[in-house]
Amino acid sequence: MIEIALAYAMGCFAIGLVMTTARLLMAPTIGDRILALDTMVVNVIALVVLYGIYTGDGLNFEVAMLFAMTGFVSSVAFAKYLLRGSVIE
């Protein structure tokens, strides 16, 4: 039963990732693109965690943590670039 629920959840997050990719390509402003990238990171983290639950492998959770840290730093860097025009001062 849990395999069916995991497959359904992975399918839903995969569809969300595809829809977010479409939004990234068709976004009118840079702010919308930054938000789409951040949402893509969240979807990828969810997919990695669900796959880790499915396989029972603990390494996937460390990979998800690395994705989360990288996504946070990139979101902050993009927001700083949007506000000030440069990342490094």
C-alpha positions in Angstrom: 0.0 0.0 0.0 2.8 2.4 0.8 4.4 1.8 -2.6 1.2 3.0 -4.3 1.1 6.1 -2.1 4.8 6.8 -2.8 4.3 6.3 -6.6 1.4 8.7 -6.6 3.2 11.3 -4.6 6.3 11.0 -6.8 4.1 11.4 -9.9 2.4 14.5 -8.5 5.7 16.1 -7.6 7.1 15.2 -11.1 4.1 16.9 -12.7 4.6 19.9 -10.4 8.3 20.0 -11.5 7.3 20.0 -15.2 4.7 22.8 -14.6 7.3 24.8 -12.7 9.8 24.4 -15.6 7.1 25.7 -18.0 6.6 28.7 -15.7 10.3 29.3 -15.6 10.5 29.5 -19.3 7.4 31.7 -19.7 7.8 34.0 -16.7 7.5 37.7 -17.5 9.8 39.1 -14.8 13.0 38.0 -13.2 11.2 37.8 -9.8 8.9 35.2 -11.2 11.8 33.2 -12.5 13.5 33.3 -9.1 10.3 32.1 -7.5 10.0 29.3 -10.1 13.6 28.2 -9.4 13.0 28.1 -5.7 9.8 26.0 -6.3 11.8 23.7 -8.5 14.3 23.1 -5.7 11.5 22.2 -3.3 10.0 19.8 -5.8 13.4 18.1 -6.4 14.0 17.8 -2.7 10.6 16.2 -2.3 11.3 13.7 -5.1 14.7 12.8 -3.6 13.2 12.2 -0.2 10.3 10.1 -1.6 12.8 8.1 -3.6 14.8 7.6 -0.4 11.8 6.3 1.4 10.9 4.0 -1.5 14.4 2.5 -1.7 15.1 2.6 2.0 18.5 4.2 1.4 19.7 6.8 3.9 22.1 8.5 1.5 19.2 10.2 -0.3 18.4 12.2 2.7 21.8 13.7 2.8 21.5 14.6 -0.9 18.2 16.3 -0.1 19.9 18.3 2.6 22.6 19.4 0.2 19.9 20.4 -2.3 18.1 22.4 0.4 21.3 24.3 1.4 22.2 25.0 -2.2 18.7 26.1 -3.0 18.6 28.5 0.0 22.0 30.1 -0.9 21.0 30.5 -4.6 17.7 32.1 -3.6 19.4 34.6 -1.4 22.0 35.3 -4.1 19.3 35.8 -6.7 17.3 38.1 -4.4 20.4 40.1 -3.6 21.2 40.5 -7.3 17.6 41.6 -8.0 17.7 44.2 -5.3 21.3 45.6 -5.7 22.5 44.5 -9.1 25.5 42.6 -7.8 26.0 39.7 -5.5 29.5 40.4 -4.2 30.1 43.9 -2.7 
